[in-house]
Structures are given as C-alpha cells and as structure tokens.
C-alpha cells in the first residue's frame, strides 16, 4: 500500500532487459554510441519532428539544465507558484542559470492563471534595470496538482509568452500520464503547442533512472550550449548508452503509454474508494496518476496505523500516487481499511 510516490516503484522488467542487452561489448562514450542515436531517432518519431536530445538521470538535472540554456543569469522564469522547479529542486534552476530568478504565478489546480500570466507579461520592461525581466515560461504537465493541460491550454499560454519574446519550457516528469489522460499526441502537447524545450520523464513511469532533455525547432541550435553546461555541471554520463537503452525500451511498442494508462486507471479507482469516506473531498481533479484528497483526521490515523503510505500536502490535502505497478489488491486493501 505504498502511495507515497511513483519514484518508489521498481523498474519495469522491459527496462532491465534493455540494460542487460546494451551491456554487451564496448561502446563510444558521452552519447556518441549507437544506442544513444537510436533513442534520439525514436524520440523524433514519437514527437513527429527531428529533435536534439540529452539524457540525464534525474528530473532536477533535466529541468535545471533545460532552463539554463533558455534563461540568462539576469533574467527570470515564469512558473506556477506550486511548480516542482520552485518547491522541490533546492534552487537548482537558479544555480544552473547562474542567477536566473523564478517568478511565481497563481492558478487553480496547479495551472497558471491566464489573467495573471497576461499581467506579468504586460509588465515586462527590459529597460527597467532594477528588475529581472522574464525570459522563459515554464509549464508542468502533469502539474504538481496532478492535473493535465490540454493542447489548447498549452498553446494559449505559450502563444502569449512567445509574443513577448519568451522561450517556453515544459516540465514533463509525468508527461506520459498527461498524454494518456487526454489522448492528444505528444507533438500536440509539446512543440505544436509552442513548447521549445521539454524534460521528458521516464523515471516515474517504469525506468530505472532516465530523463530526456528534448530541444525542438529553433531551440535545437542551443544543443552545443546544453552539452557544455551538462559537462560543466557534472551531468554528462560517460556511459550514456545505459540511459539511452532505458529510453528506447520505454518507448518500444508504446510501453510508456501503456504503463501510464494503468497508473491513471488505478488513480481513478483509488479516488472512488477514498470518496466513500464520509467527509472526504477531492482537492483537485484526478486527471493522471495522483489523487489529492481532504481526509478526516480519523481516516488519516486509521490508514497510517494499517501501514498505508501517502503524504500530507502543503495545501492541507493528502497526496496518493499510483504507479505502473499499483494493483487492484493495493486499492482493495485501502477499501478494507476504511470500510
């Protein structure tokens, strides 16, 4: 009954098989190997456009490096006030940009409010040297509230930002769950909607540890800068083939979407179970694999006493996360506890 995080889940067997397969013989270092090129080509196919890619082992490294090639040391990144880059990355974006500032925007259910974004964009005055001007808009999909932006929502925000000369970054640690939630194509939720650079996560959805920094369109010209920053920051894996092999296995036969659909379906079932408790309310819509609920104190104590793992959240709710390996038995166990 571990609903603490999808990072607590084991790696999928297909990922481990791919690691064993790529472990045969020697290969070139730092991404100059056949496995890394194969993974890049496969990502280009999935996103329906030619992309540049760099693989790292953590979402924090991916986000911080991605933002470092978009935001200057004297600029700012607009993001939701609850964004992962704000609350959970220990200042890594500021560190890797060399001083770039995060400017926080409000919005219900983890999504940036359109009016707040418009006001912030309209207030940009690059001649006013007392304030760091916004240079990047960062969107999380899924959001930190477990909700999914639609392609239309991404486009609306991205279009407004790009009209003011900003780059657009997407934190896609749970991008698979967002794609599975709405049925839109990966391209429609990313570059076609105006995203320039995204972090495409696999670790939370079955990988051992693999995140891809993907550069689209004009942002591909920043690849050399990204590689240099990755090396300087200690995120240039010498044996990148082991990361690339994970990504290829993740994408093969749409494994990534199958696992995300299973996790999302488990979250829907879990939400239905939790909502049977008197006084329980959802804090946010259940779009992906996370359930945020307001629980009575008695229910919290009963679940904890039975060994259920879940987290209190800063907004006063409790977060339950389903993973690719969450079973019906896990959810039935919760039902029996609260029954």
C-alpha positions in Angstrom: 0.0 0.0 0.0 2.7 2.4 -0.9 1.1 5.5 -2.5 4.0 7.9 -1.4 5.4 8.4 -4.9 5.8 6.8 -8.3 9.5 7.0 -7.8 9.1 4.4 -5.1 8.1 1.8 -7.8 10.6 -0.7 -9.2 11.9 -0.5 -12.8 9.8 -2.4 -15.3 11.2 -5.7 -16.5 11.5 -4.5 -20.1 13.8 -1.7 -18.9 16.0 -4.1 -17.1 16.1 -6.4 -20.1 17.3 -3.5 -22.3 20.0 -2.7 -19.8 21.3 -6.2 -20.0 21.2 -6.2 -23.8 23.1 -3.0 -24.1 25.7 -4.3 -21.7 27.4 -6.4 -24.4 30.8 -5.2 -25.6 32.4 -1.7 -25.8 30.7 1.5 -27.0 31.7 5.1 -27.5 31.4 7.5 -24.6 29.2 10.5 -23.8 26.4 9.8 -26.2 28.4 9.0 -29.3 27.2 5.4 -29.3 24.6 3.6 -31.4 22.1 3.2 -28.6 22.0 6.9 -27.9 21.5 7.7 -31.6 18.8 5.1 -31.8 16.9 6.6 -28.8 17.2 10.1 -30.4 15.7 8.8 -33.6 12.9 7.1 -31.7 12.1 10.3 -29.8 12.0 12.1 -33.1 9.4 9.6 -34.4 7.3 9.8 -31.2 7.3 13.6 -31.4 6.9 13.7 -35.2 9.8 16.1 -35.7 13.6 16.0 -35.6 14.8 16.7 -32.1 18.1 17.1 -30.2 18.3 15.1 -27.0 20.5 14.9 -23.9 19.9 12.2 -21.3 20.3 12.6 -17.6 19.4 10.5 -14.5 17.2 12.9 -12.6 14.3 15.3 -13.2 16.0 18.1 -11.3 19.1 17.9 -13.5 16.9 17.8 -16.6 14.8 20.9 -15.6 17.8 22.9 -14.4 19.9 22.2 -17.5 17.0 22.9 -19.8 16.3 26.2 -18.2 20.0 27.2 -18.2 20.1 27.4 -22.0 16.9 29.5 -22.1 17.3 31.9 -19.2 20.2 34.2 -18.7 21.7 35.0 -15.3 19.9 38.3 -15.3 16.6 37.0 -16.5 13.6 35.3 -14.9 11.4 32.2 -15.4 7.7 32.5 -15.0 6.2 29.4 -13.4 3.3 28.3 -11.2 3.7 29.0 -7.5 3.5 25.3 -6.8 5.8 24.2 -9.6 8.4 21.5 -8.9 11.2 23.9 -10.0 10.1 26.2 -7.2 9.4 23.8 -4.3 11.3 20.6 -4.9 14.7 21.3 -6.6 16.6 23.2 -3.9 17.4 26.2 -6.1 18.9 24.1 -8.9 17.3 26.2 -11.7 18.8 29.4 -10.1 22.1 27.6 -9.6 22.4 26.3 -13.2 21.2 29.5 -14.8 23.9 31.4 -12.8 21.3 33.5 -11.0 18.1 33.5 -13.1 15.1 34.3 -10.9 11.9 32.3 -10.6 8.8 34.5 -10.7 5.7 32.7 -9.3 2.2 32.9 -10.7 -1.1 31.8 -9.1 -3.7 29.5 -10.6 -6.2 26.9 -9.5 -5.3 23.2 -9.5 -1.7 23.7 -10.4 -2.4 25.5 -13.7 -1.1 29.1 -14.3 -4.0 31.6 -14.4 -4.3 33.2 -17.8 -5.0 36.7 -16.5 -2.1 36.5 -14.1 0.2 35.4 -16.9 -1.0 38.2 -19.1 -0.5 40.8 -16.4 3.1 39.5 -15.8 3.9 39.5 -19.5 2.5 43.0 -20.0 4.6 44.3 -17.0 7.9 43.3 -18.7 10.1 46.3 -19.2 13.6 45.3 -20.3 14.8 48.9 -19.9 14.0 48.9 -16.2 17.3 47.6 -14.8 16.0 47.2 -11.2 14.0 44.0 -12.1 14.9 40.8 -13.8 12.8 40.6 -17.0 11.0 37.3 -17.8 12.8 35.3 -20.5 11.1 31.9 -20.1 7.7 30.5 -19.3 7.7 27.1 -17.6 4.6 24.8 -17.7 4.3 21.5 -15.8 2.3 18.7 -17.5 1.1 16.9 -15.4 1.0 19.8 -12.9 2.1 19.4 -9.3 -1.6 19.1 -8.5 -1.9 16.1 -10.8 -3.9 18.0 -13.4 -3.3 17.9 -17.2 -3.0 20.9 -19.6 -4.8 20.3 -22.9 -3.0 21.2 -26.1 -5.3 24.3 -26.3 -4.3 25.4 -22.8 -0.6 25.0 -23.5 -0.9 26.8 -26.8 -2.8 29.8 -25.2 -0.1 30.3 -22.6 2.8 29.6 -25.0 1.5 31.9 -27.7 1.1 34.7 -25.2 4.7 34.1 -23.9 6.3 33.9 -27.3 4.6 37.0 -28.4 6.6 38.8 -25.7 9.8 37.1 -26.8 9.9 34.4 -24.2 11.1 30.8 -24.6 8.7 28.1 -23.4 9.8 25.1 -21.3 7.7 22.2 -20.3 8.4 20.0 -17.2 7.2 16.6 -18.4 8.3 14.4 -15.5 4.8 12.9 -15.8 4.2 13.7 -19.4 3.2 10.1 -20.2 0.3 10.5 -17.7 -0.7 13.7 -19.3 -0.7 12.2 -22.8 -2.6 9.1 -21.5 -5.1 11.4 -19.7 -6.3 13.4 -22.7 -5.4 11.3 -25.7 -3.6 14.1 -27.5 -0.4 13.2 -29.4 3.0 14.0 -27.8 3.5 16.5 -30.6 0.2 18.3 -29.9 1.1 18.7 -26.3 4.6 20.0 -26.9 6.2 21.7 -29.9 2.9 22.1 -31.9 1.5 23.9 -28.9 4.6 26.2 -28.7 7.0 24.4 -26.4 10.6 25.0 -27.2 12.3 22.7 -24.7 10.9 20.0 -22.6 12.0 17.5 -20.0 10.6 14.1 -20.8 10.4 11.8 -17.8 10.7 8.1 -17.7 11.9 7.5 -14.1 8.4 8.0 -12.6 6.8 5.6 -15.1 9.0 2.4 -15.1 12.5 3.5 -15.9 15.5 2.8 -13.5 16.5 6.4 -13.9 16.3 8.3 -17.2 15.1 11.7 -18.2 15.4 13.3 -21.6 16.0 17.0 -22.3 14.4 17.5 -25.7 15.0 20.5 -27.9 12.5 21.4 -30.6 12.7 23.8 -33.6 14.9 26.8 -33.2 15.9 25.6 -29.7 17.9 22.8 -31.3 20.6 25.4 -32.0 21.2 25.5 -28.3 22.3 21.9 -28.2 26.0 22.6 -28.1 25.5 25.0 -25.2 23.4 22.4 -23.4 26.1 19.8 -23.8 28.7 22.2 -22.5 26.6 23.1 -19.5 25.9 19.4 -18.8 29.6 18.6 -18.8 30.4 21.6 -16.6 27.6 20.7 -14.2 28.5 17.1 -13.8 25.6 15.7 -15.9 27.5 14.2 -18.9 27.1 10.5 -18.4 30.2 8.7 -19.8 28.2 5.6 -20.4 25.1 7.2 -21.8 24.1 4.1 -23.6 22.6 2.8 -20.4 20.3 5.8 -20.2 19.5 5.7 -23.9 18.7 1.9 -23.7 16.1 2.7 -21.0 14.5 5.3 -23.2 14.3 3.1 -26.2 12.7 0.3 -24.2 10.4 2.7 -22.6 9.1 3.9 -26.0 9.1 0.5 -27.7 5.6 -0.7 -28.6 4.2 2.3 -26.6 5.2 0.8 -23.3 5.3 4.2 -21.8 1.7 4.9 -22.6 0.5 1.5 -21.5 2.2 2.0 -18.1 0.8 5.5 -17.8 -2.7 4.4 -18.6 -2.5 1.7 -16.0 -1.3 4.2 -13.4 -4.0 6.7 -14.3 -6.7 4.0 -14.2 -5.5 2.9 -10.7 -5.8 6.6 -9.5 -9.4 6.8 -10.7 -10.3 3.6 -8.8 -8.5 4.8 -5.7 -10.3 8.2 -5.9 -13.6 6.3 -6.0 -12.6 4.3 -2.9 -11.5 7.3 -0.9 -14.6 9.3 -1.8 -16.7 6.7 0.0 -15.3 8.0 3.3 -17.7 10.5 5.0 -16.3 14.0 4.7 -13.8 13.3 2.0 -13.4 15.7 -0.9 -11.1 15.9 -3.8 -8.7 18.8 -3.7 -8.0 18.6 -7.4 -9.4 16.8 -10.4 -7.9 13.4 -11.0 -6.5 13.7 -14.5 -3.5 11.5 -14.1 -2.0 9.1 -11.6 -2.2 11.3 -8.5 -5.1 11.7 -6.1 -5.3 14.7 -3.7 -8.0 14.5 -1.1 -9.1 16.2 2.1 -9.3 13.5 4.7 -10.8 13.5 8.2 -8.3 13.0 11.0 -9.8 9.7 12.0 -9.3 8.3 8.5 -5.7 9.6 8.3 -4.9 7.8 11.6 -6.6 4.6 10.5 -4.7 4.5 7.2 -1.4 5.2 8.8 -1.9 2.6 11.5 -2.6 0.0 8.8 0.7 0.9 7.1 -0.6 2.8 4.1 1.9 5.2 2.6 0.8 8.7 1.5 1.9 12.3 2.0 0.4 15.4 3.6 0.4 18.2 1.0 1.1 21.9 1.6 -2.5 22.9 0.6 -3.9 20.8 3.5 -4.8 17.8 1.4 -3.2 14.4 1.3 -1.5 13.0 -1.9 -1.8 9.4 -3.0 0.3 8.5 -6.1 -0.4 5.4 -8.2 2.4 3.8 -10.2 2.7 1.4 -13.1 2.8 -1.5 -10.7 -0.2 -0.4 -8.5 -2.6 -3.3 -8.3 -6.3 -3.8 -7.7 -5.2 -5.6 -4.5 -3.5 -2.4 -3.3 -6.6 -0.4 -3.8 -8.8 -3.1 -2.3 -6.6 -3.0 0.8 -7.3 0.7 1.2 -11.0 0.0 0.8 -10.9 -2.7 3.5 -9.1 -0.3 5.9 -11.6 2.5 5.6 -14.6 0.1 5.2 
